[in-house]
Amino acid sequence: MALAKKTKRDFPQDRIRNMGIIAHIDAGKTTTTERILFYTGKTYKIGDIDEGTTTTDWMEQEKERGITIVSAAVTTFWTPKNGPYKDQEIRINLIDTPGHVDFTVEVERSLRVLDGAVIVLDSASGVQSQTETVWRQADRYGVPLIAFANKMDVVGADFHGTIQSARDRLGANALAYNLPIGSENTFKGVVDLLTKKALVWQGDPSTGSLQASSGPSETGAKFVEEEIPSDMVLSVDEFRNKLIEEIAATDEGLLERYLNGEDIPVNDLKLALRKAVIAKKIIPVMAGSSLRNKGVQPMLDGVIEYLPSPQDISEVKGIDPKTGEELVRSQTKDAPFAGLAFKIQVDPHVGRLTYVRIYSGTLKSGSYVYNSTKQIKERAGRILLMHANDREEIDEAYAGEIVAVVGLKDTVTGDTLCDEGAPIVLESIQFAEPVISLAIEPKTKSDQEKLGLALQRLSEEDPTFRVKSNPETGQTIISGMGELHLEIIVDRMKREFKVEANVGQPQVAYKETLQKIATGEGKYIRQTGGRGQYGHCLLRIEPLPRGQGREFESEIVGGAIPREFIPAIEKGVIEKEDTGILAGFPVTDIRVVVYDGSFHDVDSSEIAFKIAGSLGLSDAAAKADMILLEPIMKVEVTTPEDFMGDLIGDLSAKRAQILGTEKRGNSEIINALVPLSELGGYITAIRSMSQGRATAYIEPSHYEPVPANIAQKIVESSGFTGRVES
């Protein structure tokens, strides 16, 4: 990692854009990011994924595999040639995110702190499975989007089909903002519908020959304005009228002018469209081909004109950590400091980096900050602006910025940092549960000493990566979002932490749950001379709806159990839920209520009630018809029609629920729900069944009960005793 050159800092908030690039795998996110960095003058040569020379894919594993694994933040600048910010330099804080579902944590935490994003669509494939996932993530955090219909140069590219798939599959009000001139090998430019300008790129320069450029007038980035092709005049008018009608419908004043037949100026339309995009009422769709260097500059102009600045999102909401009341904080540098830690990264040169989005106030290097989530003080030793894996040290950072902080020891992803005199807790980040596990053990004694540290560091970085010890076998179990996720983790342990380890076969992350309400008694009494131990509680357990998680409540009245022992009972219950009852898998979708019990004035203790809580849950669970749940995966297979019958037959043999098939371009798409336990080695299997022409996308969907005959085998093979440790 190297020091980056000094970045200009004196930018008003309306000239800052915190934006991300999100998409399905292979839609062209990193390629698009490389063009953005090139055209904005951040890089002097376009990086190539196949050559491993891209700026944001800097990890060795990313270069080798040609995929994005971790999100990378880069600061760059763009000067629009037209529009309200004409000839004004705009600062863009850009985050490139992974497309593979195994690394969805990187998308989740990036979207939590971004103000807007560009969703890249593959024009030949339309909306794909991971596109739906990142769309839902953006929707959850209220992130406004513009869409870039990429790969207009490839066979089967269909701009209007892509827009229709966004409307059908995402429920988005997606509208053509420009129209492509040509498609597939004839694609050469776009027509801007609002300005009615045809932009045509000259030639098809190779990526290696492009020179540095600060705008569209330089070699390799050059486009010219031409007359709209005669065969497009009618369609331009048609789609322009449709766009104007939709924009007017979002603004009462404009709607009245539109209905009166008034010719509305372009600037008024753009202003209204900006408000509509920020309010998530419209998603403008722009055509282009990042690989062929066409359409990226108009998309950049769209980022500036339509995605929000920190000033557009003037307030941030949180809660008072003491009272629980809602607080509103102004997103200005004069307000009290508040920021959200959204990523932890261990850097070999500077140590532990905590990425922070600053929402209000100013953060100075060397100052103390208050972690309101954990209620502790931490020292922000140094502040860095990150440029992928390069860094630039700064003295202070302001509202609207994304920075990395060195020196925060106990802050983790999702924690709020703030001014101790004005505490606030911001909305945290939700993460998916792991679906697959494997056992890992060090090869040598020296590896054993390093293994614990490596796993701790990696789990700090990645909240979807979990580590636990199996008390039955003494093994260390690591869990993650997929086989690729765990493969990368093991590879990083070897390269970054020099840990050699043996790993077992991937195991499905089953869960246990109950089917009916039951009660149980937990009583722990031990007398060994002197002071004894006494803990006694009565528990009621109730099933919760699927995906609800766990709840614990107390209905103790009249002091049957002193209040100070209730947390100990809860701790015992949680430990038992974690270790499992049937086969050693975590218990989920359960509410545990302690409703009665007794205590001893002298012998009662926290440890006694903790053990009683664990015993009580085991007793109740024995009467609650416990069952196993298994992760069900959403599978989307893309195949030539010739192999469709064989692939559907293979899926049916894997206990799949076939949801349907659809034609997309020259391919057939099979959609199915399949138990994860049936999908070991599936990608390799379908390649051999289809002569290497079929591909599959797999992502977690939900949990369902395991069929009784299969569940019985799992329980028997687990060797789980279910004993309570005392």
C-alpha positions in Angstrom: 0.0 0.0 0.0 1.3 3.4 -1.0 0.6 7.0 0.0 -1.7 8.7 -2.4 -1.3 12.2 -3.7 -3.1 15.0 -1.8 -6.8 15.3 -2.5 -8.6 18.6 -2.7 -10.7 18.9 0.5 -12.5 22.3 0.3 -15.7 21.0 -1.4 -19.2 22.3 -0.5 -21.6 19.4 0.3 -23.7 19.9 -2.8 -20.6 19.1 -4.9 -19.9 15.7 -3.2 -21.4 12.4 -4.3 -21.1 9.3 -2.2 -22.0 6.6 -4.7 -21.6 2.9 -5.3 -21.6 0.5 -8.2 -23.8 -2.5 -7.6 -24.9 -5.4 -9.9 -25.2 -9.1 -10.6 -21.8 -11.0 -11.0 -20.3 -10.3 -14.5 -22.6 -7.4 -15.3 -19.5 -5.2 -15.6 -19.2 -3.3 -12.3 -15.4 -3.3 -12.1 -15.0 -2.6 -15.8 -17.4 0.4 -15.4 -15.4 1.6 -12.3 -12.2 1.4 -14.3 -13.7 3.6 -17.0 -14.9 6.1 -14.4 -11.5 6.3 -12.9 -9.9 6.7 -16.3 -12.2 9.4 -17.6 -12.0 11.4 -14.4 -8.2 11.4 -14.6 -7.7 9.2 -11.5 -5.8 6.6 -13.5 -3.6 7.0 -16.6 -4.3 3.5 -18.1 -7.5 1.5 -18.0 -7.0 -1.6 -15.9 -8.0 -5.0 -17.3 -9.7 -7.7 -15.2 -8.1 -10.5 -17.2 -4.7 -9.0 -16.7 -5.3 -8.4 -13.0 -4.5 -4.7 -13.4 -7.7 -3.1 -12.2 -7.5 -0.4 -9.4 -10.3 -1.6 -7.2 -9.6 -5.4 -7.4 -6.3 -5.2 -5.6 -6.3 -8.4 -3.6 -4.2 -11.3 -5.0 -7.3 -13.5 -4.9 -9.3 -10.9 -6.9 -6.6 -10.7 -9.5 -6.3 -14.4 -9.9 -10.0 -15.2 -10.0 -11.2 -12.1 -11.9 -13.9 -11.3 -9.4 -14.4 -8.6 -6.8 -14.2 -9.9 -3.2 -14.1 -6.8 -1.0 -15.6 -3.4 -1.6 -13.0 -0.7 -2.5 -13.4 3.0 -1.9 -11.8 5.6 -4.3 -12.0 9.3 -4.3 -12.0 11.0 -7.7 -13.3 14.2 -9.5 -15.5 14.9 -12.5 -16.2 18.2 -14.3 -19.5 18.1 -16.2 -19.5 19.9 -19.6 -23.3 20.7 -19.3 -26.1 21.0 -16.8 -26.4 22.9 -13.5 -22.8 22.0 -12.5 -21.2 22.9 -15.8 -17.4 23.4 -15.5 -17.6 22.8 -11.7 -15.4 20.1 -10.2 -17.5 17.5 -8.3 -15.9 15.1 -5.8 -17.0 11.5 -6.1 -16.4 9.1 -3.3 -16.9 5.8 -5.2 -17.3 2.3 -3.8 -17.1 -0.7 -6.2 -18.9 -3.7 -4.7 -18.7 -7.5 -5.3 -21.3 -9.2 -7.5 -20.9 -12.7 -6.1 -23.6 -13.6 -3.5 -21.0 -15.1 -1.1 -19.7 -11.6 -0.5 -23.0 -9.9 -0.2 -21.9 -8.5 3.1 -19.8 -6.0 1.2 -22.8 -4.7 -0.7 -24.9 -4.5 2.4 -22.6 -2.4 4.4 -21.6 -0.2 1.5 -25.3 0.6 0.7 -25.9 1.5 4.3 -23.5 4.4 4.1 -23.9 5.6 0.5 -26.2 8.3 -0.7 -26.9 6.9 -4.1 -25.8 4.1 -6.5 -25.5 3.0 -10.1 -27.1 -0.4 -10.7 -25.4 -2.0 -13.7 -27.6 -4.2 -15.8 -26.4 -6.7 -18.5 -28.3 -5.7 -21.6 -28.3 -9.3 -22.9 -29.6 -10.8 -19.7 -31.7 -8.1 -18.1 -32.4 -8.3 -14.4 -30.7 -11.4 -12.9 -30.9 -13.0 -9.5 -28.2 -11.0 -7.7 -29.6 -7.8 -9.3 -32.8 -8.5 -7.4 -30.8 -9.0 -4.2 -28.9 -5.8 -4.4 -32.1 -4.0 -5.4 -33.7 -5.1 -2.2 -30.7 -4.1 -0.2 -30.7 -0.6 -1.8 -34.4 -0.4 -1.1 -34.0 -1.4 2.5 -31.7 1.6 3.1 -33.6 4.0 0.9 -30.7 4.4 -1.6 -31.7 6.3 -4.8 -30.5 4.6 -8.0 -29.8 5.3 -11.6 -29.4 2.3 -14.0 -26.7 1.7 -16.6 -27.7 -0.8 -19.3 -24.2 -2.2 -20.0 -22.9 -4.5 -22.7 -25.0 -3.0 -25.5 -22.3 -4.3 -27.9 -22.8 -8.0 -27.1 -25.0 -10.5 -29.1 -28.5 -10.4 -27.8 -28.3 -6.9 -26.3 -31.9 -5.6 -25.8 -32.2 -2.1 -24.2 -35.9 -2.0 -24.1 -36.2 -5.6 -22.9 -33.8 -4.8 -20.1 -35.9 -1.9 -19.0 -39.0 -4.1 -19.1 -37.4 -6.7 -17.0 -36.5 -4.1 -14.4 -40.2 -3.0 -14.4 -41.5 -6.6 -14.2 -39.0 -8.2 -11.8 -38.1 -5.2 -9.6 -41.4 -3.3 -9.7 -39.2 -0.3 -10.5 -40.4 2.7 -12.5 -37.5 2.3 -14.9 -37.6 4.7 -17.8 -35.3 5.2 -20.8 -33.2 8.4 -20.3 -31.3 7.9 -23.5 -31.7 5.6 -26.5 -28.9 3.5 -28.0 -27.8 4.1 -31.5 -27.5 0.6 -32.9 -27.0 -2.5 -30.9 -24.6 -5.5 -30.7 -21.7 -4.8 -33.2 -23.4 -1.7 -34.6 -23.8 0.1 -31.2 -22.0 3.4 -31.5 -23.7 6.0 -29.3 -26.8 7.3 -27.5 -29.5 9.9 -28.0 -30.2 12.0 -24.9 -34.0 12.2 -24.8 -34.2 15.5 -22.8 -31.7 17.5 -24.9 -32.3 15.5 -28.1 -28.6 15.3 -28.7 -27.0 12.3 -30.4 -23.6 11.4 -28.9 -21.5 9.2 -31.1 -18.2 7.7 -30.0 -15.4 7.6 -32.6 -14.0 4.2 -33.5 -13.5 1.4 -31.0 -10.2 2.1 -29.2 -8.6 -0.8 -27.4 -8.2 -0.3 -23.7 -4.4 -0.4 -23.9 -4.1 2.5 -26.3 -6.1 5.0 -24.3 -4.3 8.0 -22.9 -5.0 10.0 -19.8 -8.1 12.2 -20.1 -10.0 14.6 -17.9 -13.1 14.7 -20.1 -14.7 13.7 -23.4 -12.4 15.8 -25.6 -9.3 13.6 -25.2 -8.1 10.6 -27.2 -10.0 7.4 -26.6 -12.8 9.2 -24.7 -13.9 11.3 -27.6 -17.5 11.5 -28.8 -19.1 14.0 -31.1 -22.6 15.4 -31.4 -24.4 14.4 -34.5 -27.9 14.7 -36.0 -30.4 12.1 -34.7 -30.4 9.2 -37.2 -33.5 9.6 -39.4 -34.8 6.1 -38.5 -34.8 7.1 -34.8 -36.6 10.4 -35.0 -40.1 9.0 -34.3 -38.9 6.7 -31.5 -37.0 9.5 -29.9 -40.1 11.7 -29.8 -42.2 8.8 -28.5 -39.8 7.9 -25.6 -39.1 11.6 -24.9 -42.8 12.3 -24.4 -43.2 9.2 -22.2 -40.2 10.4 -20.0 -41.6 13.9 -19.8 -45.0 12.6 -18.9 -43.6 10.5 -16.0 -41.4 13.3 -14.8 -44.4 15.7 -14.8 -46.5 13.2 -12.9 -44.1 13.5 -9.9 -44.5 17.3 -9.6 -47.9 19.1 -9.4 -46.6 22.4 -10.8 -45.0 20.6 -13.8 -48.1 18.4 -14.3 -50.3 21.4 -14.7 -47.9 23.0 -17.2 -47.7 19.7 -19.1 -51.5 19.3 -19.3 -51.8 22.8 -20.5 -49.6 21.9 -23.5 -46.7 24.1 -22.3 -43.2 23.4 -23.6 -41.3 22.8 -20.4 -37.6 23.9 -20.4 -35.0 21.1 -20.1 -33.6 22.6 -16.9 -37.0 22.4 -15.2 -37.4 18.8 -16.3 -33.9 17.9 -15.0 -34.6 19.6 -11.6 -37.9 17.6 -11.3 -36.2 14.4 -12.4 -33.5 14.9 -9.7 -36.2 15.2 -7.0 -38.0 12.1 -8.4 -34.8 10.0 -8.4 -33.9 11.1 -4.9 -37.5 10.2 -3.8 -37.1 6.8 -5.5 -40.1 7.5 -7.8 -38.1 7.1 -11.1 -35.0 5.2 -12.1 -33.5 6.6 -15.3 -31.9 4.0 -17.5 -28.8 4.9 -19.6 -27.3 2.7 -22.4 -23.6 2.0 -22.9 -20.8 -0.5 -23.2 -18.0 0.0 -20.6 -15.7 -2.5 -22.3 -15.9 -0.5 -25.6 -15.6 2.9 -23.7 -19.1 4.1 -24.8 -21.7 5.7 -22.7 -19.8 6.1 -19.5 -19.4 9.9 -19.6 -23.2 10.6 -19.9 -23.7 8.1 -17.0 -21.2 10.1 -15.0 -23.1 13.3 -15.8 -26.3 11.5 -14.7 -24.6 10.6 -11.3 -23.9 14.4 -10.8 -27.3 15.6 -12.0 -29.6 13.1 -10.4 -28.0 11.2 -7.4 -28.1 13.1 -4.1 -25.4 14.9 -2.4 -25.1 14.9 1.4 -26.8 18.2 1.3 -29.9 16.6 -0.3 -30.2 14.2 2.7 -30.1 17.0 5.2 -30.8 15.0 8.3 -29.9 11.7 9.8 -32.0 9.9 12.4 -30.9 7.9 15.4 -31.9 7.2 19.0 -30.8 8.6 22.3 -28.8 5.7 24.0 -30.1 6.7 27.4 -33.8 7.4 26.8 -34.5 5.5 23.6 -36.1 8.6 22.1 -35.6 9.5 18.4 -33.0 12.1 17.6 -32.4 14.1 14.5 -29.0 15.3 13.6 -28.2 17.9 10.9 -25.7 16.7 8.3 -23.4 19.7 8.5 -19.9 20.0 9.8 -21.1 22.5 12.5 -23.3 19.9 14.2 -22.0 17.5 16.9 -19.9 14.7 15.5 -21.7 11.4 14.5 -20.5 8.6 12.2 -21.1 4.9 11.5 -18.4 2.3 11.4 -19.3 0.1 8.4 -16.1 -1.9 7.7 -13.1 -3.3 9.5 -9.9 -4.1 7.5 -6.5 -5.2 8.7 -3.8 -3.5 6.8 -0.3 -5.0 7.0 1.3 -1.5 7.0 -0.9 0.5 9.4 -2.8 -2.1 11.3 -6.5 -2.2 12.0 -8.5 0.2 9.8 -12.1 1.2 10.7 -14.0 2.7 7.8 -16.4 5.4 8.9 -19.1 7.4 7.1 -19.3 10.8 8.8 -22.9 12.1 8.9 -22.4 15.2 11.0 -19.7 17.3 12.6 -15.9 17.1 12.2 -13.5 14.3 13.2 -9.9 15.3 14.1 -6.9 13.0 14.2 -5.7 12.3 17.7 -9.1 13.1 19.2 -11.3 10.9 21.4 -14.6 9.7 20.2 -17.5 8.0 22.0 -18.7 4.6 20.8 -22.4 4.9 21.8 -23.2 1.4 20.8 -20.7 -0.1 23.3 -20.6 3.0 25.6 -16.9 3.3 25.6 -14.3 6.0 24.6 -11.8 5.3 21.8 -9.0 7.4 20.4 -8.9 8.1 16.7 -5.2 8.1 16.2 -4.9 8.8 12.5 -7.4 9.5 9.7 -6.9 8.2 6.2 -8.6 8.8 2.8 -8.6 5.5 1.0 -7.9 5.1 -2.7 -8.5 1.3 -3.1 -5.3 0.0 -1.4 -3.5 3.4 -1.4 -4.0 5.9 1.4 -3.7 9.6 2.1 -3.3 10.9 5.7 -5.5 13.9 6.6 -5.8 16.0 9.8 -9.6 16.1 9.9 -12.7 14.9 8.1 -16.1 16.5 7.7 -19.7 15.6 7.4 -20.4 13.8 4.1 -17.0 12.1 3.9 -16.0 8.4 4.0 -12.6 7.8 5.8 -10.6 5.1 7.5 -9.6 5.6 11.1 -6.5 4.0 12.7 -6.5 3.4 16.5 -10.0 2.2 17.2 -9.5 -1.1 19.1 -13.0 -2.2 20.1 -15.2 -0.6 17.5 -16.8 -3.1 15.1 -19.0 -3.0 12.0 -22.3 -1.3 12.7 -21.1 0.7 15.8 -21.9 4.4 16.1 -19.1 6.9 16.9 -20.1 10.3 18.2 -19.4 13.3 20.4 -19.7 12.1 24.1 -21.5 15.3 24.9 -24.2 14.6 22.3 -24.6 10.8 22.2 -26.7 9.2 19.4 -27.0 5.6 18.1 -27.5 5.4 14.3 -29.3 2.6 12.5 -26.9 -0.4 12.4 -26.5 -2.9 9.5 -28.3 -6.2 9.1 -26.4 -9.2 7.9 -27.5 -12.6 6.6 -26.9 -15.8 8.6 -24.2 -18.2 7.4 -25.5 -21.3 5.5 -22.4 -23.5 5.3 -19.7 -24.7 7.7 -16.5 -26.7 7.8 -14.1 -27.9 10.4 -10.6 -26.5 10.4 -7.5 -27.5 12.3 -3.9 -26.3 12.3 -1.2 -28.4 10.7 1.5 -27.8 13.2 1.8 -26.4 16.8 3.1 -23.1 15.5 0.1 -22.9 13.2 -2.1 -23.5 16.2 -0.9 -20.4 17.9 -1.5 -18.2 14.8 -4.9 -19.8 13.9 -6.8 -18.2 16.7 -5.5 -14.7 15.9 -6.1 -15.1 12.2 -9.7 -16.3 12.7 -10.4 -13.5 15.1 -9.1 -10.8 12.7 -11.0 -12.3 9.8 -14.3 -12.5 11.7 -13.8 -8.8 12.8 -13.6 -7.9 9.1 -16.5 -10.0 7.9 -19.7 -10.2 10.0 -21.0 -13.1 7.9 -18.0 -15.2 8.8 -18.5 -17.0 12.1 -16.1 -19.0 14.3 -17.1 -21.4 17.1 -15.8 -24.5 18.9 -17.7 -27.7 18.8 -17.8 -28.9 22.4 -18.6 -32.5 21.3 -15.5 -32.9 19.1 -13.2 -30.1 20.2 -13.0 -29.0 16.6 -13.0 -25.4 15.4 -16.0 -24.8 13.0 -16.0 -21.8 10.6 -19.2 -20.8 8.9 -19.9 -18.5 5.9 -22.2 -17.7 3.0 -20.9 -20.3 0.5 -18.1 -22.6 -0.5 -16.3 -19.8 -2.3 -16.5 -17.6 0.7 -14.9 -20.2 3.0 -12.3 -21.0 0.3 -11.2 -17.4 0.1 -11.1 -17.2 4.0 -8.7 -20.2 4.1 -6.6 -18.8 1.3 -6.3 -15.5 3.1 -5.2 -17.3 6.3 -2.4 -18.9 4.4 -1.3 -15.8 2.5 -1.8 -13.0 5.0 -1.4 -14.8 8.3 1.0 -17.6 7.2 -1.3 -20.3 8.8 -1.3 -23.7 7.3 -4.5 -25.6 8.1 -6.4 -28.8 7.3 -10.0 -28.3 6.4 -12.9 -30.8 6.3 -15.7 -31.1 3.8 -18.2 -28.3 3.7 -21.2 -29.0 6.0 -24.7 -27.6 5.7 -25.6 -25.1 8.5 -28.8 -26.8 9.7 -30.9 -25.2 12.4 -33.3 -26.6 15.0 -36.7 -25.3 16.0 -39.9 -26.4 17.8 -43.4 -27.1 16.5 -45.6 -26.5 19.6 -45.7 -24.7 22.9 -44.2 -26.6 25.8 -43.1 -26.0 29.4 -40.1 -27.3 31.3 -38.4 -27.1 34.7 -34.8 -26.4 35.3 -33.5 -27.1 38.8 -29.8 -27.1 39.8 -29.0 -28.0 43.4 -25.5 -29.0 44.6 -24.3 -29.3 48.2 -20.6 -29.9 48.7 -20.1 -28.8 52.3 -20.0 -25.1 52.9 -22.0 -22.9 50.6 -24.0 -24.8 48.0 -25.6 -23.9 44.6 -29.4 -23.5 44.1 -31.1 -22.3 40.9 -34.7 -23.1 39.9 -36.8 -21.8 37.0 -39.9 -22.8 35.1 -39.8 -22.0 31.4 -42.4 -21.9 28.6 -41.2 -22.1 25.0 -43.2 -21.0 21.9 -42.6 -21.3 18.2 -42.1 -18.1 16.3 -42.8 -17.5 12.5 -40.0 -18.7 10.2 -37.1 -16.3 10.1 -38.1 -14.5 13.3 -35.0 -15.5 15.3 -35.0 -15.7 19.1 -36.8 -13.9 21.9 -36.5 -14.1 25.7 -39.0 -12.7 28.1 -39.6 -12.6 31.9 -43.1 -12.9 33.4 -41.8 -13.2 37.0 -43.9 -11.3 39.5 -43.8 -11.1 43.2 -40.0 -11.8 43.5 -40.3 -15.6 42.9 -36.8 -15.2 41.3 -34.8 -12.0 42.2 -34.4 -9.7 39.3 -30.6 -9.9 39.3 -30.8 -13.6 38.4 -33.0 -13.2 35.3 -30.0 -12.3 33.0 -28.2 -15.4 34.2 -31.2 -17.6 33.2 -31.2 -15.9 29.8 -27.5 -16.5 29.4 -28.0 -20.2 30.1 -30.9 -20.4 27.6 -28.8 -18.6 24.9 -25.9 -21.0 25.4 -28.2 -24.0 25.1 -29.8 -22.5 22.0 -26.3 -22.1 20.5 -25.2 -25.6 21.2 -28.4 -27.2 20.1 -30.8 -29.9 21.4 -31.4 -32.5 18.7 -28.1 -32.7 16.7 -25.9 -29.8 17.8 -27.3 -27.1 15.5 -28.4 -23.7 16.8 -32.1 -23.3 17.8 -34.0 -20.6 16.0 -37.5 -19.2 15.7 -38.2 -19.6 19.4 -39.6 -17.5 22.3 -38.5 -18.5 25.8 -40.5 -17.1 28.7 -39.4 -17.6 32.4 -42.7 -17.5 34.3 -41.9 -18.9 37.7 -39.2 -20.5 39.9 -37.6 -20.3 43.4 -34.4 -19.3 45.0 -32.4 -19.8 48.2 -31.3 -16.8 50.3 -27.7 -18.2 50.7 -27.1 -20.8 48.0 -28.5 -19.1 44.9 -26.0 -17.7 42.5 -25.7 -16.5 38.9 -24.0 -19.7 37.8 -26.7 -21.9 39.4 -29.5 -20.0 37.6 -27.5 -20.1 34.3 -27.3 -23.9 34.5 -31.0 -24.0 35.6 -31.9 -22.0 32.5 -30.1 -24.4 30.2 -31.7 -27.5 31.9 -35.1 -25.8 31.7 -34.8 -25.3 28.0 -33.7 -28.9 27.4 -36.6 -30.2 29.5 -39.2 -28.1 27.6 -37.7 -28.9 24.2 -38.1 -32.6 24.9 -41.9 -32.0 24.8 -42.0 -29.5 21.9 -41.6 -31.8 18.9 -38.2 -30.4 17.8 -37.4 -30.6 14.1 -34.4 -29.8 11.9 -34.5 -26.9 9.4 -32.3 -26.8 6.3 -31.2 -23.8 4.1 -33.1 -23.7 0.8 -31.2 -22.1 -2.1 -32.6 -20.1 -5.0 -31.0 -21.6 -8.1 -31.0 -19.9 -11.6 -29.6 -22.1 -14.4 -28.8 -20.5 -17.7 -28.5 -23.1 -20.5 -28.9 -23.7 -24.2 -32.3 -25.3 -24.9 -30.6 -28.6 -25.9 -29.6 -29.4 -22.3 -32.7 -28.1 -20.5 -34.5 -31.5 -20.1 -31.4 -33.1 -18.6 -30.8 -30.2 -16.2 -34.4 -30.1 -15.0 -34.3 -33.9 -14.5 -31.1 -33.5 -12.4 -32.7 -30.8 -10.3 -35.8 -32.9 -9.7 -33.6 -35.7 -8.4 -32.1 -33.2 -5.9 -35.5 -32.5 -4.2 -35.9 -29.3 -6.2 -39.0 -27.3 -6.5 -39.0 -26.1 -10.1 -40.5 -22.6 -10.1 -40.6 -22.2 -13.9 -38.6 -21.6 -17.0 -38.2 -18.5 -19.2 -36.4 -17.6 -22.4 -33.9 -14.8 -22.3 -32.0 -14.0 -25.5 -30.7 -17.3 -26.9 -30.8 -19.1 -23.6 -33.3 -20.8 -21.4 -33.5 -19.9 -17.7 -34.5 -22.5 -15.1 -35.6 -21.2 -11.7 -35.8 -23.6 -8.8 -35.6 -23.9 -5.0 -33.2 -26.6 -4.0 -31.9 -27.7 -0.5 -28.3 -26.7 -0.1 -27.4 -30.2 1.1 -28.1 -31.5 -2.5 -25.9 -28.9 -4.2 -22.4 -30.1 -3.4 -20.2 -29.7 -6.5 -23.3 -28.6 -8.6 -21.4 -26.0 -10.7 -18.9 -28.6 -11.9 -21.7 -31.1 -12.5 -23.8 -28.9 -14.8 -20.7 -27.9 -16.8 -20.1 -31.6 -17.6 -23.8 -32.2 -18.4 -23.9 -29.3 -20.8 -20.4 -29.4 -22.5 -19.4 -26.4 -20.4 -22.2 -24.2 -21.8 -24.6 -24.0 -18.8 -24.0 -21.7 -15.8 -25.7 -21.5 -12.4 -26.3 -18.8 -9.9 -27.0 -19.9 -6.4 -28.1 -17.7 -3.4 -29.7 -18.3 0.0 -33.5 -18.1 0.0 -35.0 -19.4 3.3 -35.1 -22.3 5.7 -37.6 -25.2 5.5 -38.1 -28.4 7.6 -35.9 -31.4 6.7 -38.0 -34.5 5.6 -38.3 -36.8 8.6 -36.3 -39.7 7.1 -33.4 -37.5 6.2 -33.6 -35.7 9.5 -33.3 -39.0 11.4 -30.1 -39.8 9.5 -28.6 -36.4 10.3 -29.4 -36.8 14.0 -27.9 -40.3 14.1 -24.8 -39.3 12.3 -24.2 -36.2 14.4 -23.4 -38.3 17.5 -24.7 -35.3 19.6 -25.4 -36.1 23.2 -27.2 -32.9 24.1 -25.7 -33.0 27.6 -25.6 -29.8 29.7 -22.2 -28.8 30.8 -22.0 -28.0 34.5 
